[in-house]
Amino acid sequence: MQFGIWFYLGIEGTALAAEECKSAGRSLPVGSLVGMVTLLIGATLTWYVSSGLVGAGELGQSVYPLYEAALATKMPVVIAVLFAGTILACVASANGCINDASRAWFAMSRNTLIPGVFAVVHPKYKTPYRAILFLLPIAIAFGFTGLLDQVITFSILSALLVYLFMAYMMIKFRRMYPHGSIKRGYVAPWHPLPAVLLFVLTLATMAGMYFGYWVNLLAGFAFYFLASLWFALHRSKYVDAQAFIEAGAQRWPRPRGY
């Protein structure tokens, strides 16, 4: 389940590039749907081929299932092609992480949550180049550890924590702004079922991670605990809370209960 969450990270990351699109209303749906189709086809083929060529015990512990399947064929050409494909897939995944993370840092920096140096965009390409250059060596360092599943699991834990807050805020936001109080670009059907389902799946995934990656869970929680202390004791003094309030007041009415 945790690596299924990893697939979804590649889809939701398209929204982070919205400001760099000439037509975000057209580009984001196309990018999200193409990404979803690619992942569904690729994951299904990987599952089907690998489970047919590799035993369950070996496959369950493999980080590179398609390459393990290629080794099982004992065909040099297939092995070489899948080795190259595995390398390209790892590079593409790392590139996606850098792309997503740099845009997230750019957004947080622009909102004064982290130092403003990361909010600077390139004068020609309009990309957050400082955030990209800062995160690039970190991503490369993680890649050279060779512990791909460990690194991915830590990233997945970060996403799961976000999803827990997201499930709660989906319900809270609907209470704060009932139907008719603001203009909505999209209304989630069957509310609050999607939020409840997200919450249950997130907890189930974290429970499953505990059995194989409990060290990663502890390390992740320790990291975010220390980061929260840093923010509460130091960075929060530089956050422009009034700007948040004024920006929201220009677009939306005061939320119910506030």
C-alpha positions in Angstrom: 0.0 0.0 0.0 2.8 2.4 0.8 4.3 2.1 -2.7 0.8 2.6 -4.1 0.9 5.9 -2.3 4.2 6.6 -4.0 2.5 6.3 -7.4 -0.1 8.9 -6.4 2.7 11.4 -5.4 3.7 11.5 -9.1 0.2 12.5 -10.1 -0.6 15.1 -7.5 2.8 16.8 -8.1 1.5 18.2 -11.4 -0.6 20.8 -9.5 2.7 22.3 -8.1 3.6 23.4 -11.6 0.4 25.3 -12.2 2.0 28.8 -12.1 4.5 27.8 -14.9 1.8 26.6 -17.3 0.5 29.0 -20.1 -2.9 27.4 -19.7 -3.2 25.8 -16.3 -6.9 25.0 -16.8 -6.0 22.8 -19.8 -2.6 21.6 -18.9 -3.2 20.3 -15.4 -6.1 18.0 -16.2 -4.3 16.6 -19.2 -1.1 16.1 -17.2 -2.9 14.4 -14.3 -4.9 12.1 -16.6 -1.9 11.1 -18.7 0.1 10.5 -15.6 -2.7 8.4 -14.1 -3.1 6.3 -17.2 0.7 5.8 -17.5 1.0 4.6 -13.9 -2.1 2.3 -14.1 -0.7 0.6 -17.3 2.8 0.5 -16.1 1.9 -0.8 -12.6 -0.4 -3.5 -14.1 2.2 -4.7 -16.5 4.9 -4.7 -13.8 2.6 -6.7 -11.5 1.6 -9.2 -14.2 5.0 -9.8 -15.7 7.0 -9.9 -12.4 4.5 -12.2 -10.6 4.7 -14.6 -13.6 8.5 -14.8 -13.6 9.6 -14.3 -10.0 8.6 -16.3 -6.9 6.5 -14.6 -4.3 9.1 -14.8 -1.6 11.8 -13.1 -3.7 9.4 -10.7 -5.3 8.1 -9.5 -2.0 11.5 -8.3 -1.0 12.6 -6.8 -4.3 13.0 -3.1 -4.9 13.5 -3.6 -8.7 10.8 -6.1 -9.6 11.0 -5.7 -13.4 14.8 -6.2 -13.3 14.4 -9.3 -11.2 11.9 -10.6 -13.8 14.5 -9.8 -16.5 17.2 -11.8 -14.7 14.7 -14.7 -14.4 14.5 -14.9 -18.2 18.3 -15.4 -18.5 18.3 -13.5 -21.8 21.1 -11.0 -22.0 19.3 -8.6 -24.3 16.2 -8.5 -22.0 18.4 -8.0 -19.0 20.3 -5.1 -20.6 17.1 -3.4 -21.7 15.4 -3.7 -18.3 18.6 -2.6 -16.5 18.7 0.6 -18.6 14.9 1.0 -18.0 15.4 0.7 -14.3 18.1 3.3 -14.3 15.9 5.7 -16.3 13.0 5.1 -14.0 15.1 5.9 -11.0 16.3 9.1 -12.6 12.8 10.1 -13.6 11.6 9.5 -10.1 14.4 11.6 -8.6 13.7 14.3 -11.1 10.0 14.3 -10.2 10.9 14.6 -6.5 13.2 17.6 -7.1 10.5 19.2 -9.3 7.8 18.7 -6.6 9.9 19.6 -3.6 11.3 22.7 -5.1 7.9 24.1 -5.9 6.7 23.3 -2.4 9.7 25.1 -1.0 9.0 28.0 -3.3 5.3 28.2 -2.1 6.3 28.0 1.6 9.0 30.6 1.1 6.6 33.0 -0.6 4.2 32.6 2.3 7.1 33.4 4.8 6.9 29.9 6.3 10.6 29.3 5.5 13.3 31.9 4.6 12.5 34.1 1.6 15.6 33.2 -0.3 13.8 30.2 -1.9 11.0 32.3 -3.3 13.2 33.9 -6.0 12.4 32.8 -9.5 14.7 32.7 -12.5 14.4 36.0 -14.6 14.2 34.0 -17.9 12.7 30.6 -17.2 10.4 31.7 -14.3 11.4 28.7 -12.2 12.3 28.6 -8.5 15.9 27.9 -9.4 17.3 28.6 -5.9 15.1 25.9 -4.4 16.0 23.5 -7.2 19.8 24.1 -6.8 19.5 23.7 -3.0 17.5 20.4 -3.1 19.4 18.9 -6.0 22.5 17.7 -4.1 20.3 16.4 -1.3 18.3 14.3 -3.7 21.6 13.0 -5.3 23.0 12.2 -1.9 19.9 10.1 -1.0 20.2 8.4 -4.4 23.8 7.4 -3.9 22.9 5.6 -0.6 21.5 2.7 -2.7 18.6 2.3 -0.2 15.9 3.2 -2.6 13.0 1.6 -0.7 14.2 3.3 2.5 14.3 6.7 0.9 11.0 6.2 -0.8 9.4 5.1 2.5 10.5 8.3 4.2 9.0 10.3 1.4 5.8 8.3 1.6 5.6 9.0 5.4 5.8 12.7 4.7 2.9 12.3 2.2 0.8 10.3 4.7 1.1 12.9 7.4 -0.1 15.5 4.8 -3.0 13.2 3.9 -4.1 12.9 7.6 -4.3 16.7 7.9 -6.0 16.8 4.5 -8.8 14.4 5.5 -9.5 16.4 8.6 -9.4 19.7 6.8 -11.8 18.5 4.0 -14.4 18.0 6.7 -13.6 21.2 8.6 -13.5 23.4 5.4 -17.0 22.2 4.4 -18.2 23.3 7.9 -16.4 26.6 7.7 -17.7 27.4 4.2 -21.0 25.6 3.6 -22.5 25.5 0.1 -23.4 28.9 -1.2 -21.0 30.8 1.0 -18.2 30.9 -1.5 -17.7 30.2 -5.2 -16.3 26.7 -5.7 -14.3 25.5 -8.6 -15.1 21.9 -7.7 -17.4 20.2 -5.3 -16.4 16.7 -4.1 -19.3 14.3 -4.4 -20.5 12.0 -1.6 -18.9 14.2 1.1 -17.6 13.3 3.7 -17.1 9.7 2.4 -13.9 10.6 0.4 -12.4 12.3 3.4 -13.3 9.3 5.7 -11.9 6.8 3.2 -8.7 8.8 2.8 -8.3 8.8 6.6 -8.8 5.1 6.9 -6.5 4.2 4.0 -3.8 6.5 5.4 -3.9 4.9 8.9 -4.0 1.4 7.3 -0.9 2.2 5.2 1.0 3.6 8.2 0.1 0.4 10.2 1.5 -1.7 7.3 4.7 0.4 7.2 5.3 -0.3 10.8 5.9 -4.0 10.2 8.6 -3.5 7.6 9.9 0.0 8.2 9.4 0.9 11.8 12.8 2.5 11.9 11.8 4.9 9.1 8.6 5.7 11.0 10.5 6.7 14.1 13.1 8.6 12.1 10.4 10.5 10.2 8.4 11.4 13.3 11.6 12.5 15.0 12.5 14.7 12.0 9.2 16.4 11.9 9.1 16.9 15.7 12.4 18.7 15.5 11.3 20.7 12.5 8.1 21.7 14.4 10.1 22.8 17.3 12.3 24.9 15.0 9.3 26.5 13.5 7.4 27.2 16.8 10.4 28.5 18.6 12.2 30.4 15.8 10.6 30.7 12.4 7.1 31.6 13.5 8.4 35.0 14.6 8.9 35.9 10.9 5.6 34.6 9.5 3.4 37.4 8.3 0.0 36.1 9.7 -1.7 39.4 8.9 -1.0 39.0 5.2 -2.7 35.6 5.3 -5.8 37.1 6.9 -6.0 40.1 4.6 -5.4 38.0 1.5 -8.2 35.6 2.5 -10.6 38.5 3.4 -10.3 39.9 -0.1 -11.6 36.7 -1.6 -13.8 34.9 0.9 -16.1 36.0 3.7 -15.4 35.3 7.3 -15.8 31.5 7.9 -18.6 30.2 10.0 -17.6 30.0 13.7 -14.7 32.5 13.4 
